[in-house]
Amino acid sequence: MIRVLHTGDWHIGQTLRGFSREAEHAAVFARLEAIVAEREIDALVVAGDVFDCQNPSGESQARFYALMARLHRARPAMTIVITAGNHDAAGRLEAPRPLLEAIGVRVIGNVRRRDGAVDPSHHLVPICDPSGEVAAQVLAVSYPTAACLPPLSSIRNTEAGEASPIVRGVRDLYAQLFEAARPRLAGLPLLVTGHLHVAGGLESEGAERRILVGGEHAVPADVFPDAARYVALGHLHKAQGLGGGHVRYCGSLIPLSAAEQPYRHGVTLVTLGSGPAEVEQIAIERPVPFLRLPAAGDMALDDLGDHLSALALDPDLPLEARPFVQVRLAREGLLPGYRAEVDRIAESFPVRIVEVRVAVPARAAIAIEETEAPPPRLSERDPEELFRLAYRARWDEEPGLPHLDVFHRARAEA
């Protein structure tokens, strides 16, 4: 039996409306270390988005490397498998690979090929049991950039009704990786990773971008090898199972946007043996409360002070310990400049306001549905659509996959 801890979407270095998450990351990483020791983990799989941007600060990188060292001390025999997400620079993440391998950390960035064929030695990571015998394999695959996908002319899989060349490319990429790895599997349990959106997965507004190259949004769950006992996914921040439950997002360790306020965060423990994978979600408590005011519905702006007073918070709470707060306001009677008034009221309380939403009146919503929608504002247009329009206007042709890939990576940095 092999115990694998599936985590991802750490987003080290992230800020939420300008507020640092450093203290929260320190707390959840300490909990992660404790779980590794308590559960006697044989392998830790990090399914992408280690950092929040492709050029992380020196402090963020130092936090990551210190964590790797602490995890190694907590469980010296554990193998750590790290893949790059769309927020990570794959080459930068892989750069210290020789040093990290000395403490059992394998970093997999872009797809590596030799003479045009994928290199299984780069992507296949053996996992040993407590006796030191190889007892499982991890086929580690990062976010599939345009450069990672097979050339369109070489794509073999053309599923009926699957018109998108990008989806076919992702399917073929996993097929090539599995075929190259198959001779080395020796009948051992196989865990496959991915960092992308699988159809049916619930995304959260404001934190997860539609990242699949070429503008495609999602792939079906059956792009992964049938032989995989478990597919460890990253990118969507809500813990959820797909494809019968063995294709799974572990979820992020902390809420990364206001839309994730209702989520329950944690890591997934996967036990691999002779039968189907056994899956257990291990909750990780939030270091800082994330509140919605009011708890349901919406309120008048004049009631905000009363709701904040009812929280009965210690006025001397340090900034990093103050709860994040969503505010939901009723539109009726709301005057221009309400956002500044929210901030003015909140200044008297030890809270951090991260979102203010105004309810759309029911009658207005019905009217919008029954009448022709007005032309969209620039802020309502899809950024990729605007990029395509600008590219066509400048070059009189459609952007290619490499151009779209660069665009989506730049958008992830924004």
N, C-alpha and C positions, 0 to 999 in steps of 0.2 A: 504493500500500500504506500502510495506517495501522496504527501500533502502539499498542495500548491495554493499559495495565497495570490489571488487575482486582484490587482488594484490598477489605478491609472488616473489620468486627468488631474494631476496634482496642481498644475499651473503655478509653480513656484514663482514668486515675484508679482503676482496679481494684486491689483488694487480694486476696490469696489467703490465707485464714485469718489475716488481719490483717497480712500481710507486703506491703509496698509493691512495686509493679511498675515504679516510675519508672525505675530504672536499665535494666531490660529494654526498656522502651519507647524510651528514648534510643538504645539499641544497634540495635534493629530499624528505627527510623526513619532512622538513619544509613545502614543498609544499603539501605533503600528509596530514599533520595536517590541512592545510588551506582548502583542499578539503573536509575533514571530517566535518569541521564546516560549510563551505559554502553550501554544498549539504545536510546538516542535515542527516547524515548517521546513520542508525539504527544498522548495523553490518558491521564489517571489517573482511574479510576472507583472511588470508595469507596462500597461498597454497604451503608451503614448501620452503626449502633452505633459511631459515632465516639467517644462517651463511654460510661462505664459506668453513668451515672445521668442522670436528666433535670435535675438541678440540680448540674452539675459545679462543682468548686472553682475559685477564681481561678487556682490553679497549673495545673490541668488545662486550662483554657481558654487560658492563656498558652502552654502546651506545644503545643497545637493550632495556634494562630495563628503561632507561631514556625516550626513545621514547614511551614505553607503558604508562608511567606516563603522558607524555604530551598529548598523544591521549585521555587518560581518562579525563584530564582536558578540552580538546577541546570539548568533547562530552560525558559528564558523563553517560548518559543513554545508550551509545553504547555498544554492545557486540563485543568483539574481539575474533575471532576463529583462532587459529594458529595450523597448522599441520607440522609434521617433513618431510623434504625432504631427498634425498639420501646424501646430504652434511651435514645434521644435525645428531647429536647423540640423538635419540629419548628420551632415559632415562634422559640425561642431560637437554634437553629442557623441559621435564616435571617436573624436580625436584622441582622448586619453585612454582609449581601449586597452593598450598594453598594460598600463598601470592598474586599471580597474580589474582586469582579468586576474591579477595577482591576488585579489581578495574575492574571487568568485563572481565577479560581475561581468556579464556578457551584454554588450551594447550592439544593437542591430539598427543601422540606418537605412540607406537606400538599398534597393535590390542589387546584388552583385552578380555579375556574369563573367564567365570565361569562355572565350571563343563563341560568343553569342548564346551560350547555355547558362542557366542559372547555376550558381555555385552553392550546392547544398551545405557545404562545410561552414559557410557564412551564416546560414539561416537555421540550421538544425542544432539544437542545444540539448545534450544529454543530461538527464536528471538522475542523480544517484539516491539510493535508499540509505538508511542509516548504516548499513553494512559496507557501503562503498560500491555496490553493484549498480550498474545502469538499469533503472527500472521504468523509465518513461522518456519520451522525447518531446521537445517543444519546437514547433516550426514557427519561428518568429518572423513576422512580417509587419513592416511599418506602414505609415500612411502612403498609399500608392500615388506618387507623383506621376506626371506624364512620362518622365524619363524612366520610371520603374516599370511601366506597362510594356508588354510586347509590342513591336511594330504592328500597326493595323494590318499590314499585308501578310503577317505570319499568324494572325489569330485563327485558331482552329475551331473553337467552340462557337457555334452559331445556333443557339437554342431557338426553337420555333417561337415566333412572337417577340423575340428579344432584339429589337431593332437597334438599340443603343450600342455603338461601338465601344463606348467606355465600359459599360457593364460587361460586354463580351470580353473586353481586355482584362478587367479585374478577374473574371471567371477563369480566363486562360492563364493569367499570372499564377493563381493558386493551383491550377492544374499542373503547370510546369514545375512549380516548387514541390508539389507532392510527388510527382513522378521522379524528380531528381532525388528526393529524400527517401523514396520507398525502399530501395535496396539496403538502407541503413537502419530501417525501423526494427527489423528482426521480431516483428509481432508484438512489440511493446506498445503500451498506451500512448496515443498521440494527442497533444494539446496544440491547437493552432491559435495564433493571435491575429488581430486586425485593428486598424484605426480608421473607421469609416462609418457611414450611416447605413444600417441595414433596414430594409423596408419593414414597416410596422413598429419601429422603435420610436418612442415618444421623446421629442426634443424639447429643450427649454428655451423660451424666448430670451434673447439678449446675451446668451453666453456661447451657444453652439452655432457655428456658421455652416452653411451648406457647402461642404468642402470637396466633394468628389470632383476630380479633375474633369474639365470639359463642361462644367455646369451641371452635370448629372447630380441628382440629389441622393439616391439610395440604390443599393444593390439588394437582390433577393437573398434570403438566408441560405439558399442552396448553392451559392458560389463557393462555399468552403468544402473541403474534401469530405466525402461520406465517412471516411475512416476516422475522422477526428472524434475523439470521445468528448471533447469540450473545446469550444471556441471562445477565447478570452478577448473581449472587445473593449475598445476605448473610443471616446469622442462624445457620446451622449452621457449626460451627467446624472441621469436617473437610473438607479439599479433596476434592471428588467431582463427577463428572459425571453428569447425568441426561438423559433425553429424547434419547438418541442421542449425548450428549456435548456438544452446543452449549448446553445448559442446565447451568450450572456454579456450584458454590460454590468460591470461591478458598481458603477456610479462613482462620483467624485467624493473626496474626503470632507469637503466643506461646500456650502452653497456658493456658487460662483456668479450668480445673478439674482435679482429680486424674484424672478420667476421660480426659483428653486426653493423658495421659502417653505413650501409644504413637503419637500423631499425628506426621506430618511437616508442618511449617508452611511457608508461603511465600506467593507471589503468582502470579497467572496472567497470562502474556503472550498477548494475542490479536492476531493479525495479520489485518486485514480487507482483502480485495482483490476481485477479480472472482468468485472461487469461494467455497466454504465457508470458514468461519473456521478459521485454523490456531491451535492451542492448545498452549502450553508452560507447564508448571508450573515455576516457579523457586523452589528451596528457600531458606529463610532459616534459618541455624543458630541454635539456641537460645543466648541469651547466658548462661544459667544451666542447668546440668544438672538434669534432672528424673528421679529414680531410683525404681525399685521394689525394695523389699527384702522377701523375696528376689526374684531376677529372675523366678522362676516358682514357682508353688505357694505354700505358706505355711510359717511357722516357729513354733517355740516362743518365748515372750517371753524366756526365758533366753538365746536365741541372738542377740538384737538387738545386744547390745554387740559380739559377734564380727563381725557383718555390717558394723556401722559402722566398726569398726577396720580391716577389710579394704579399705575405700575409700581409706585412706591419704591423707586430706585434710590440707592445710596448716592447722594449728590457728589460724593468724592470719588466716584468710580474713575479710574484712569481711562484715558481715551480708548486704549486697545481692548478694554473690558466692557465698554458700553455697548448695549444691544443695537443691532441694526433694525431699522424700522421702515416698513412700507406704510404709506398713508393712502387711504382710499377716500376720496371726497365726492360728495354729491354735487352735481353740476348746478342745481337750482340755487340761485342767489349768489353764485360765485363770481367775483369781480376780477378783472385783469390785474395781474400782479400777485395772484394768490400764492405763487411759489415762494416769493420773497416773504410773504406773511407766514407761511409754514415755517420757514427758516427762523424768522424772528421769534415765533412762539417756542420752537424747539430749543432755542439758545438757552432757555432757562432750565433745561432738563438734561440729564446725562445720557443722551441717546445720539445715534448717528442716523440721520434720515438718508435713505439710499434710493427711495422711489416715491413719487407722488403721482397717483393716477386719479383721473376724474371720470366718474361713471357716465356712460352714454344713456340718456333717458330712453326708456322703452319706446315711447312714441317716436322719437327721432330714429331709433334703430329700425322700426317698422317702416318709417317714411323712406329711409335709405334703401331698404329692400324693395319697396314698391315703385320707386322712381329711378330714373336713369342716374347712375353715379356721375358726379362731376369729374372733370379731368383730374388725374392724380397730381399732387404736388411733387416737386423734385424729391423731397424727403421720403415720399411714399413709393418712389420708383425703385425697382430692384437694381442694386449696384452693378451686377453683372450685365443686365440689359443696357445700362448706360455705357458701360465699358465697350460692349459690342457695337453700340451706335457710334461711339467716338472712334473706334478702330475702323469701322466701315467708312466713316466720313474722311478719315485720314488716308487710308490705304486702298479704299474701294474693293475690299474683299473681306471675307469672314476671318476672325482670328483663329489661329490653329490651336491645337491642344497645348503646346508649350507656352503660348501667350496666355491662355486661360489659366494654366497652372501657376504662372508667375503672378497673374492678377489675384487668384485666390490666396496665395501665400502673402502677398502684400496686404490683402484685405484682413487676413488673420492678424497682421501686425498693427492694424489701425485701431 
